[in-house]
Amino acid sequence: MGDESLAGRVVVVTGGNSGIGAGVARGCANAGAAVAIWGRRESHNADIVDELRTRGSDADGFVVDVTDEEQVVDALAATVERFGRVDTMVANAGMNHTMPFLDTPTEHFRALVRNNLESVFICWREAARHMVASGEGGALVATSSIAAVGGQVGGEPYTASKAGIEGMTRAVAKELGPHGIRVNTMVPGLILTPIWGPAPERNLADFIAATSQATPVRRWGTPVDFESVGAFLADPSQVFHTGTCIVVDGAYTLA
């Protein structure tokens, strides 16, 4: 266990069974939080839950498709029943499939926006309803991307969905601030996660080497880099930190 800044708190992490979400889950657990892992794949949920429990943390997994509003409502109720409360909702689940803009079907655009933006809206809204009713405040967190700032060629739907998250962050922070609910978003740069699996059309090693040289810290990020960031954003002592989009990219966007 870590500094215990989240002792007694309950954190939900969607897409928390791998990548950045798993990093956030580990960081919050290390700080003393109980962690609910929401993901579509039961076996992957079980893997991270077992890991967290082995470390001495209270954790459980819930099979949830966050694009399905009814499943989100049911999962939140099940999480509250299991842990007694929800203090932080980390809406991290997302996807990205690139293709040339002129060839992009409307349904592809809608699917990306539904998965990456609408799901955040639903998860945040349901968690916020619980937090407002409890009268104890809480934290809403999401995962955006540096694509929201710099754009991604062939990833226009992804870019739009992530930019939408950042705009919604600022609006929700204004509205829910009086309820003691903090709203912030992580903006990852190039992060080595399973999404960068083998692809014959690119040499990933060469791409990583080239982009690392264009990054001031001279490397890509990893899920470990989000452990302390996630715990910080869930920390109830950070009462004045809200409405921000925290870039975690090794200064890649500044280079």
PEZI-V49857 format. One line per field, one symbol per residue. ss: DSSP state (@ for helix, = for strand, . for the rest). psi: psi as a letter, one per 40 degrees, with the letter a starting at -180 (. if undefined). burial: b if it has 9 or more other C-alpha atoms within 8 Angstrom, else e. A space follows every 50 residues. Layout:
ss = ???
psi = ???
burial = ???
This chain:
ss = .........=====....@@@@@@@@@@@@...======..@@@@@@@@@ @@@@....=====.....@@@@@@@@@@@@@@@....====......... @@@..@@@@@@@@@@@@@@@@@@@@@@@@@@@@@...======...@@@@ .....@@@@@@@@@@@@@@@@@@@@@@@@.========..=..@@@.... ...@@@@@@@@@@.......=.@@@@@@@@@@@@.........=====.. .@@@.
psi = ibeeeeheihhhhifeeiadddddddddddeeiihhhhidhddddddddd ddddeeihiiihhhheehddddddddddddddeeihdhhhgdhiihhiih deehidddddddddddddddddddddddddddddeeaahhiihaieddde ihhefddddddddddddddddddddedeefhihihhgibhhhiedfihhd eihddddddddddehdefiiiiddeedddddddeheefdehifihhhgef fdee.
burial = beebebbebbbbbbbbbbbbbbbbbbbbbbbbbbbbbbbeebebbbbbbe ebbeeebbbbbbbbbbbeeebbbebbeebbeebeebbbbbbbbeeeeeeb beebeeebbbebbbbbbbbbebbbebbbebbbeeeebbbbbbbbbbbbee bbeebbbbbbbbbbbbeebbbbbeebbebbbbbbbbbbbebbbeeeeeee eeebeebbeebbbbbbebbbbbbebbbbbbbebbbeeeeeebbbbebbbb bbeee
